[in-house]
Amino acid sequence: MVEQFVGTWTLSASENFDDYMKAIGVSFTTRQMGNMAKPNLVISVDSAGVVSMKSESTFKTTEIKFKINEEFDETTADGRQTKTTITFENGKLVQKQTWDGKMTTLEREVQDGKLTAKCIMEDVVALRTYVRA
């Protein structure tokens, strides 16, 4: 199911990410760091089906561990405390985060050897593209 996502991915392109971070309420200082970071995304799955998604950059390393379709508490890289559920739909990992009456969706998919992460907050959409490291 998530096997095509497993591996280490390096950010190669980022479009509209500052506007996305603004839309979810990230502070100016944190946005500046977020815009400069070129994180590696390391995805693995253990034998019990627990998925690990680790984002590593010079500024911050964050990791979430989850099972598909099971809600969990997440502390995001920008410090939000969210209720998060990740599902597998049409070949995509769809991550929904809710906090303070708000919701954002991150859709990750692998196509043509690249991993794309579409970050959606209301009418603001950012696209981040990763290549295998």
C-alpha positions in Angstrom: 0.0 0.0 0.0 2.5 2.6 1.1 5.6 0.8 -0.3 6.2 3.2 -3.1 6.7 6.0 -0.5 9.3 4.1 1.4 12.8 5.6 1.2 14.7 8.9 1.6 13.4 11.9 -0.5 15.1 15.3 -0.9 13.1 18.5 -1.5 13.8 19.7 -5.0 11.1 22.4 -5.6 8.6 24.3 -3.5 5.8 26.5 -4.9 3.6 28.8 -2.8 4.8 27.4 0.5 5.0 30.8 2.2 1.4 31.6 1.4 0.4 28.2 2.7 2.3 28.7 6.0 0.6 32.1 6.3 -2.8 30.5 5.8 -2.3 28.0 8.6 -1.1 30.8 10.9 2.7 30.3 11.0 4.7 33.2 12.4 7.0 35.3 10.1 10.2 34.1 11.7 9.1 30.4 11.5 8.1 31.0 7.8 11.5 32.4 7.0 13.2 29.2 8.4 10.6 27.0 6.7 11.3 28.7 3.3 15.0 28.2 3.7 14.9 24.6 4.8 15.5 21.9 2.3 14.4 18.9 4.3 14.9 15.2 3.6 11.8 13.1 4.0 12.5 9.6 5.3 9.6 7.2 5.1 9.6 3.6 6.5 7.1 1.0 7.5 7.6 -1.6 10.2 6.4 -5.2 10.3 3.3 -4.2 12.4 2.2 -1.7 9.7 3.3 1.4 11.6 4.5 4.1 9.2 7.3 6.5 10.2 7.6 9.8 8.4 10.6 11.8 9.4 11.4 15.3 8.1 15.1 16.2 8.6 16.6 19.6 8.0 19.3 21.8 9.5 16.6 23.7 11.5 14.5 20.9 12.8 13.8 17.2 12.7 10.3 16.0 13.3 8.9 12.5 13.1 5.4 11.1 13.2 4.5 7.4 13.5 1.0 6.3 12.6 -1.2 3.5 11.3 -3.3 4.2 8.2 -6.9 5.3 9.1 -6.1 5.8 12.9 -6.3 9.3 14.4 -3.3 10.4 16.5 -2.1 13.5 18.2 0.6 15.4 16.3 2.8 18.3 17.2 3.7 19.9 13.8 7.1 21.4 12.9 5.6 24.8 13.5 4.2 23.9 16.9 0.5 23.3 16.2 -1.2 20.6 18.3 -3.4 18.7 15.8 -5.6 15.7 15.6 -4.3 13.9 12.5 -5.6 11.1 10.4 -3.7 9.7 7.4 -5.6 7.6 4.9 -4.5 5.9 1.7 -6.8 7.0 -1.2 -6.3 6.4 -4.9 -2.5 5.8 -4.5 -2.1 8.9 -2.3 -1.3 9.3 1.4 -3.9 11.9 2.5 -3.1 13.6 5.8 -5.8 15.7 7.5 -4.9 17.9 10.4 -7.5 19.6 12.6 -6.8 22.2 15.3 -8.7 25.2 16.8 -11.6 24.6 14.4 -9.3 24.7 11.3 -8.4 21.9 8.9 -5.6 21.4 6.4 -4.9 18.5 4.0 -1.6 17.3 2.8 -1.8 14.9 -0.2 1.4 12.9 -1.0 1.8 10.8 -4.1 4.6 9.2 -6.0 4.6 9.7 -9.8 7.4 9.4 -12.4 9.9 8.8 -9.6 9.1 11.9 -7.7 7.1 12.4 -4.5 4.8 15.4 -4.5 3.2 16.9 -1.4 0.2 19.1 -2.1 -0.6 21.3 1.0 -4.1 22.6 1.0 -5.6 25.2 3.4 -9.0 26.5 2.2 -8.2 28.1 -1.2 -4.4 28.2 -0.8 -2.4 25.4 -2.3 1.3 24.8 -2.1 3.2 22.1 -4.0 6.4 20.6 -2.7 8.4 18.1 -4.9 10.9 15.6 -3.6 13.3 13.3 -5.5 14.8 10.1 -4.2 18.1 10.7 -2.4 
